[in-house]
Amino acid sequence: MSSTRALGRAAGGFTLIETSLALVIIGVGVLAFIEAQNSFIKNNAWSSEAATATLLATEIRELSRKLPRHDPVTGLWLQGTGGAAVLNGWGPDAGETIVDDFDDIDDFDGVRFGTDGDLPGPINAFGEVVPAMDADGNVVNGKDGQPLPLLGWSQTVLVEKVDPFDFSTVRPDKYSEPASGSFPGRKVDEYPLRVTVIVEFQGPNDAAAREVTRVVWVVP
């Protein structure tokens, strides 16, 4: 009789403790899977953003590669002497209001392309605004039939004069060196330029733009 009762209990199914343990194990597995999926999505989004940011930064570099450091016509020069001297020729000159007008590297100093910038979107190596693309790689047009700019992205360009023997040392824009002994001096336009492109992105749910990458190079 006792063996019959034991057999009945064994055939009756899982106990409450066994069922609870099974649910815990399944739950842990599901949570681990969800966490792994979320991590994959975040890493994939970061990789995509990093690739886009690097591309946008190198577009500015390619655009400026063919340009001289300073204006090929007016150059960079000081009006007056000493601390009261005024620097002429740094930044966009009169009438240079669009990218096609920029004919030297210092024209780009302080210019921002994209959100809250000088152009509605980031630009490519031809000075054209980069258009938004859909998931199939097609250009997205607005209601007027014109391409929409790549939203959320911006390129900020900084141009700094640096010491020719130490590129980490930034000199004031109107800095020059007088002749001394065997040193013939160095004019205001005879210094290397360090160009920095800061690429930022602000998504639909972001409170503010965040820096994704920056690319720095020196023009000797």
Secondary structure, DSSP 8 states (H G I E B T S, - for coil): -HHHHHHHHHTT---HHHHHHHHHHHHHHHHHHHHHHHHHHHHHHHHHHHHHHHHHHHHHHHHHTTS-SS-TTT--EEESSGGG-EEES-SS-TT--SGGG--SGGGGTT-EEETTSSBSS-B-TTS-B-B-B-TTS-B-B-TTSSB-B-TTEEEEEEEEEEETTEEEEEE-TT--B--BTTB--B-TT-S-EEEEEEEEE--TT-SS-EEEEEEEEEE-
